[in-house]
């Protein structure tokens, strides 16, 4: 099956938008995970400081 130039252009455009959407999703998931890890690290550090102060 051969595609016309218009069909090829449409397929390439569609593929590009799918790739951009996928990349945006990956960035969103990475950012969310990174920010949650930072928040958990800050909470753990604060909790360790409280425990250290109580131990004094």
Backbone as JSON, one array per atom type, in Angstrom:
{
  "sequence": "XXXXXXXXXXXXXXXXXXXXXXXXXXXXXXXXXXXXXXXXXXXXXXXXXXXXXXXX",
  "N": [[0.84, -1.18, 0.0], [0.65, 2.09, -0.95], [1.17, 5.4, 0.14], [-0.2, 8.62, -0.4], [1.49, 11.78, -0.98], [0.22, 13.73, 0.6], [-1.02, 12.16, 2.54], [1.21, 11.01, 3.74], [2.42, 13.32, 4.81], [0.45, 14.06, 6.64], [0.53, 11.86, 8.34], [3.14, 12.06, 9.33], [2.96, 14.5, 10.67], [1.05, 13.88, 12.61], [2.42, 11.88, 13.99], [4.51, 13.4, 15.03], [3.14, 15.1, 16.85], [2.16, 13.17, 18.61], [4.58, 12.21, 19.64], [5.53, 14.56, 20.88], [3.53, 14.92, 22.81], [3.91, 12.61, 24.34], [6.52, 13.08, 25.28], [6.03, 15.37, 26.83], [4.38, 14.24, 28.78], [6.19, 12.49, 30.03], [8.02, 14.35, 31.08], [6.3, 15.65, 32.87], [5.66, 13.56, 34.7], [8.27, 12.98, 35.66], [8.94, 15.46, 36.83], [6.96, 15.7, 38.82], [7.57, 13.47, 40.42], [10.19, 14.12, 41.21], [9.78, 16.53, 42.66], [8.15, 15.59, 44.74], [9.93, 13.84, 45.99], [11.84, 15.66, 46.91], [10.28, 17.11, 48.77], [9.69, 15.08, 50.61], [12.27, 14.52, 51.52], [12.91, 16.94, 52.78], [11.0, 16.92, 54.84], [11.83, 14.65, 56.24], [14.38, 15.44, 57.08], [13.7, 17.56, 58.78], [12.28, 16.14, 60.7], [14.31, 14.5, 61.72], [15.91, 16.43, 62.92], [14.24, 17.27, 65.0], [14.11, 14.93, 66.53], [16.81, 14.71, 67.22], [17.1, 17.0, 68.81], [15.45, 16.36, 70.94], [16.87, 14.28, 72.02], [18.94, 15.47, 73.32]],
  "CA": [[0.0, 0.0, 0.0], [1.42, 3.33, -1.05], [0.45, 6.58, 0.62], [0.01, 9.84, -1.18], [2.29, 12.74, -0.23], [-0.62, 14.36, 1.63], [-1.21, 11.2, 3.62], [2.5, 10.92, 4.44], [2.59, 14.54, 5.59], [-0.49, 13.99, 7.76], [1.03, 10.84, 9.27], [4.31, 12.62, 10.0], [2.49, 15.54, 11.6], [0.39, 13.17, 13.71], [3.49, 11.23, 14.76], [5.23, 14.44, 15.77], [2.31, 15.51, 17.98], [2.15, 12.07, 19.57], [5.89, 12.23, 20.29], [5.57, 15.72, 21.78], [2.64, 14.62, 23.93], [4.58, 11.61, 25.16], [7.63, 13.75, 25.95], [5.45, 16.23, 27.86], [3.93, 13.36, 29.85], [7.39, 12.02, 30.73], [8.51, 15.49, 31.86], [5.35, 15.85, 33.96], [5.86, 12.49, 35.68], [9.58, 13.19, 36.26], [8.87, 16.65, 37.69], [6.14, 15.37, 39.98], [8.35, 12.56, 41.26], [11.32, 14.87, 41.77], [9.29, 17.45, 43.68], [7.69, 14.81, 45.9], [11.12, 13.35, 46.68], [12.41, 16.81, 47.63], [9.42, 17.4, 49.91], [9.9, 14.01, 51.59], [13.6, 14.71, 52.09], [12.82, 18.08, 53.7], [10.25, 16.47, 56.01], [12.67, 13.71, 56.99], [15.43, 16.24, 57.72], [13.08, 18.28, 59.9], [11.95, 15.15, 61.73], [15.57, 14.09, 62.34], [16.34, 17.52, 63.79], [13.4, 17.22, 66.2], [14.56, 13.77, 67.3], [18.13, 15.05, 67.76], [16.91, 17.97, 69.89], [14.86, 15.64, 72.08], [17.89, 13.4, 72.59], [19.91, 16.26, 74.09]],
  "C": [[0.88, 1.24, 0.0], [0.55, 4.5, -0.61], [0.77, 7.77, -0.27], [0.88, 10.79, -0.34], [1.49, 13.46, 0.86], [-0.82, 13.44, 2.83], [0.08, 11.03, 4.43], [2.73, 12.14, 5.32], [1.68, 14.52, 6.81], [0.01, 12.98, 8.8], [2.24, 11.37, 10.03], [3.92, 13.67, 11.03], [1.85, 14.89, 12.83], [1.43, 12.49, 14.6], [4.27, 12.23, 15.6], [4.44, 14.87, 17.0], [2.21, 14.42, 19.04], [3.46, 12.04, 20.34], [6.0, 13.39, 21.27], [4.69, 15.5, 23.01], [3.27, 13.62, 24.89], [5.74, 12.24, 25.94], [7.11, 14.66, 27.07], [4.97, 15.39, 29.05], [5.11, 12.86, 30.68], [7.95, 13.13, 31.61], [7.6, 15.74, 33.06], [5.55, 14.81, 35.06], [7.2, 12.67, 36.4], [9.55, 14.35, 37.24], [8.09, 16.36, 38.96], [6.91, 14.48, 40.95], [9.48, 13.3, 41.95], [10.87, 15.8, 42.89], [8.79, 16.72, 44.92], [8.88, 14.27, 46.68], [11.78, 14.47, 47.47], [11.61, 17.11, 48.88], [9.62, 16.34, 51.0], [11.26, 14.13, 52.26], [13.59, 15.84, 53.1], [12.08, 17.68, 54.98], [11.09, 15.53, 56.87], [13.78, 14.45, 57.72], [14.87, 16.98, 58.93], [12.76, 17.31, 61.03], [13.22, 14.68, 62.44], [16.1, 15.17, 63.27], [15.54, 17.52, 65.09], [13.84, 16.07, 67.1], [15.91, 14.07, 67.94], [18.01, 16.04, 68.91], [16.32, 17.31, 71.13], [15.9, 14.77, 72.78], [18.89, 14.17, 73.45], [19.55, 16.34, 75.5]]
}
